Amino acid sequence: MNKCKYLIIGAGITGLTIAHELLLRGCNNIILIDKEMNTGVHASGRNSGVLHAGIYYTPDSLKAKFCVEGNTMLTRYCDNNDLTLNKCGKVIVATGKDKLPSLYKLQERAVKNGVSSRIINSEELRKLEPGAYTFQEAIFSPDTSVFNPREILDSLYSKIAESGKVKILFNTGFIRPTDFGEVLTTAGKIKYEKLINASGAFSDRIAHSFGTAENYKILPFLGTYTEIKKEYSYLVKGNVYPVPDDRTPFLGVHFTRGHNGTVYIGPTAIPAIGRESYDFTSNYSIETLEILYRDFVMFLSSNAFRDNALSEVRKYFSSYLFDEAKKMVPSLEKGHVIQSNKAGIRPQLVDWNNKELVMDFLVVEKDNTVHILNAISPAFSSSMAFAKYIADEYLN
């Protein structure tokens, strides 16, 4: 039987940064498990690669606090380890006069969050993003960057593995608790002093198995993309975003020039049929009917969910997605765009008692277990600061 002080479930960015933070504090005797054969196979490895500055999030929320601090920490980590980081900035545009009040409200929020951003006029926008359109004014965020998720995951994994203080067990799935301080996995039993559930899309299931957070459930959303053909990629230099809808945690269809130079348009946020279903033709599971039932109940119960679902389903049709994108980059033509194989799942947490989407990160502690729920965007950007918080508040 394996024994450890800290057992971390999940080798995505949250699990890796927590293990890394523990090592920085001189801890050892750590076991990290993941059901896959590599780090970041799902949400972390499929991340958009945008290092967010912290503009969007409600002041005093965990997202606001840790995104701002995490941006600085991840920037420093990339610089110190010679990892890809394109410090291209981001513009947030108003596609019509009716969007200006929301744009100003967003800038006020950025100021409260301590984010370096400013209102710019159309002429300034043309200098930053010649192809972008805004109605009179936009927001410029200089601290938004683009990174290579795989590079960061591999770098953290190397540091953890080479320390000799972390036992990493891939192809090892969590099954259930068997006793206090003991769990059964597909690789046998593991005894621990403290368990950290950082399992992303399955975090609610694992929390429920410990008899906690039972009113929270994951609803998966599928994010798909199109991309601009290479010869037309000059249309976007960095990141062009619309003013988001405050009622949902989604940022809307936007343009991002990835670390490899490809300009992506997306993502959608369509209710998915499974936690790891990256299209609508595969990865059905016994849980699919339950997920569809949750979607149906939320559609009837939540105005915000219903409005988002109706809006996002339209984006599944390429013509609608194109029309939304063209509002921000008017010179974009249908012949410039092709379908992308890039796709990801956003494991969105729902408060089932209130039938509401959970907007912030959530940490639930029970006995000697810590459950990290709703670790969704900007979880990658926030990860290093969030790991410090977990270590300070929950891991002594």
N, C-alpha and C positions, 0 to 999 in steps of 0.2 A: 504494500500500500504506500502510495506517495503521501508525504506530509510536508506542510509548508506553513509559513507565517501568513503570507498573503496569497490568495488564489484569485486570479483575474480571469474572468470569462469574456473572451472576445479579443481578437487581435486586429481590430480596426484602429483608427486613429485615437479613439478615446482610451482603449485598453493599452495601447503602446505608449502613449504619453504619460499615463498613470504609472506604468512600470518604469519608464525613464525617470520620472520625478522621484519615485521611491529610491532608485539607484543614486540619484544626485544627493539624496539625504542620507546615504550610507546604509540603506536597508539591503538585506539579502534574504535568502530562503523564500524566493518568490516562484510561483508556478503560474504560467500563462497558457491557457488552453483555447483552442478554436476548432470548430468542426470542419473547417476547410483545410486545404494543404498549403496555404500561403496567407500572408497578411492582407487585409483590406480587399478581399475578393468581392465584396458587395459595395455598400454605400461609400466607404472611404476610398476605395480604388476607382470608383466610378464618379468621384466628385467632379464638379465643374472646374475646379482649379482656381476659383476666384478667392483671393484673400480679402475678405470683407473688412471694411473700416469700422463698422458699428453704427451706421446712420439710422437704420430702420427700426431699431428695437426700443421698446418702451423704457424710458429712464427708470433706473433702479431695478430693472429686471436682470436676471443672471446673464441673458444673452447680451444685453448692452454692456454690462460690466466686463465680461470675459472676452467679448469680441474686440473691444478697444485694446485691452491689455494683451490679448492673444495675438492681435495683429503685430504689435511691437515685438513680441517674443518670437513669433514664427519668422518674421522678417530677419531678426538677428540670427536665428538658427540657420536659415538658408544662406545668409551672407557668410557666417562663420564656417559653414560646411561646403561652400562652393556649389550650392544647389540652385537650380533654375528659379529665377524670380524676375518677372518682367514688371517693373514699377511704372505701369502705363497709366494708372489712374482710372477714373470712371466718371461718366456724365449721366445724370438722371434728367430726362427731358419731359416737358409737358406737351403732350400731343394736341392739346387744345386749350382754349381760354378757361374752360371749366376745370382744368387740372391745376391751375395756378394756386388756388387756396391750399390744396393738398401738398403742392411743392413747397410752399412757404412753411407749412406746418412741419413738413419733414426736415427742413433746414433748422427750425427751432428745436426739434428733437435732437438733431445732430449736435447742436451747441450744448444742450443739456447733457449729452452723453460724453462730451469732451472730444468730439471728432473734429479733425481739421478738414473743413469743407466750406464752400462759399457759393453764393449766388453769382452766376455769370450771365451776361447778355448774349444775344444771338451772334454778335460779332466775335466774342471771345470763344463761343462754342465752335464756330467755323475754324478757328485756329487750332483747337484741340481735336475736333472730329469734323473734318470738312464735309463729310457726307451726311451728318446728322441734322435733324430738324427739331426745333423746339418753338413753342409759342412764346416769344419775347424773352423768357428767362429759363435757366436750367441750374442744376447743382453740379459743381465739380468737386470730386473727392480725390485728392492727390495720393492718399495713402492706400487706395485699393490697388492690389497687384494681382498678377497671375502666376501660379506655381504649377509644378508637375507633381500631382499627388503620389504617383508611384515612387518618385525619387525620395520624397520625404518619408514615406512608409518604409522603404528599403533602408534608408539611413538610420532611422530609429531602431528598426529590427537588428541591424548590424551592431549598433552600440549595445543593445540589450543582450544579444546572443554572445557577443565577445566579452561581456563583463564576467561571465562565469557564475553570476549570482541569480540568474533567472533560468528556470527549466521551462522550455517551450515545447508544448505538446500539440502538434497539429493533428488533424484527422481525429480529434477527440471531442465528442459532443457531450454536453450536459444532459443527464437523464432525470435525476431527481435527488432531493435531499434524503439521506438515509438515517441520519442521527444529528444531534447538535454538533456543529463543527465538522460535518462529514457529508460528502456528496458522492453519488454514483455517476460515473461517466462511462463512455464507450471504451475507455482504456482502464477501467477499474475504479476503485474507490480512492478518494483524495480527502485527507484530513487537513483542516486549515484553522487558523486563529481568526482570520478576517477574509470574507469573500466580497469581491467587487464584481457586480454584474454589469458589464459593459458590452452586452451582446446585441445592441442595436435593434434590429427588427424583431428579435425574439426576447427583448428585455422584459416585456410585460409577462410573457409566459413563465420565465424563470422567477420573476418576482411573485407571481401567483402561486408557484409551487412552494414558496416559503410562507404563504399565507398573508401576503401584504400587497398593497396597491391594487386590490381586486376590482376597484371601480374604474381602473384605467385599462384601455384596450388599444391595440395598434390597428390603424387602418392604413394599408399601403396605397401610395399614389405612384403611378408610373410617369416618369419624365422621359419624353422623347425629344429628339432634336432634328433639325435640318442643318445644312451647312452651305456656306457660299463657296462656289467653285474657286479654285486657287487663283485663276486669272482675274477674278473680280474681288479678291479679298482686300484690295486697297480701299474698298468702301468703308471699312471699319478699322481704326487704328488700335483700339483698346477695348473698352467696355461701354456699351450704350444701353441704359436701362430706362424703362418708363416709370412714372410715379406709380407706386403700388397701391393696391386696395387694402386699406387698414383692417378690413373685416376678416381677412384671411392671412395665414402665415406665408403665402406664396408671393414671389416678387414680380410675377408676370413674365411674359415672353421678352427676352432681351438678347443682345448681341455680345458675344465674348470671343476675343481673339485668344485661342488657347496657347499653351506653351510651345506647341509645334507650329504655330502660325495659322492653323485652321480657324476660320471664323464660324462659330456655331450660333444658331438661332434657336432659342428655346429656354427652358424646357416647358413642355406641357405639364399638367398635374392632374392626370386622369385617374379616377379610382381604379385600382388594379385588382386582379383576381387572386393574387397570392403575395406573400412576403418577398418572394424572390422570382416573381413572374415578370420578366423583362419584355414580354410581348403578350398578345392575347391568345396565343395558340399553344403555349407550353407551360409546364410547371403548375398544372392544376394539382390540387391536393385535397385531402379530406376536409381541410379547413376552408376551401373555396366557398362552399355554400354558406358557412358562417360569416365569412367576410362580406359576401353579397347581401346577407341579411342585415349586417351592421350598416352597410351603405344605404340600404333601403330605409331602415329606421332613422338614420341621420338625415336622409333626404326629406323625410316627412317631418322631422322634429326640429331641424336647425335651418333657419333662413340663410345663414352664412354658408353652411355646407351646400344647401340646395343651389344658391346663386353661383357658388364656385363650381359645382359639378356641371351645371348647365353651360357655364362659360367655357370650362375646360374641355368638355366633350366636343364643342365646336372647333377647338384648336386641333383636334385629331384630324380634321379635314385640312389638307395642305393649303387650300385656297384661303380659308379663314386665317390660318397661321401666317400666311404670306401677307395678307391685308394688314394684320396687326403689326407685323415687322416693318412694312412699308411706311406706316405712319411715322416711324422714327428715322428711317433712312429712305427718303422719297425716290432716290435714283435706283433703288433695288428693283430688279425685274425678275419675272418668274424664271427666265432662262438662266439667271445667275445662281439659282438655288437647286441643290440636290438633297435627297434623303440621306441622313447620317445613320451609322450603326451605333452611335453613342446612345445609351439609355441607362436610366438609374431608377431605383425605388426610394421614395421618401417614406419612411415608417412613421407616419403621423400619429401622435398619441391623442386619444379622445377621452374626456371625462364622461364616462357612460351614464353616471347618475344625472348629470346636467345636460347631456347630449351636446357638449361643446368641444371644439378643437382646443387642445392645450397649446398656448402660444409660447411658453417659456420652457427652458430645460427644467427637469424635475428630478430631484434626488430623494429617495425614500430609504430610511434606515430601519432595520428590524434586527434586534439582538446583535449578532456579530456579522450581519450582512448589509451591504450597501448596494442599492439598485439605482442605476443611472437610466432614467427614462426620458424619452423625447430628445435624444441626442441627435437632432437634425440641424440643418443650416441655421446659424453659422457654426456648427460644431467643429468642423475642421479648423476654421479660422480661430476659434476660441480654445482649441484643445489644450495648449500648453498652460494657459492661465487657468483653465477649468481643472486640469490635473493638479495644479498647486492648491486650489480650493478644496478638492476632494481629500488631498493629503493632509491639509491643515485642519479641516473640519471633521473628518470621519475616520482618518487612519492614524491619529495620534502621532 
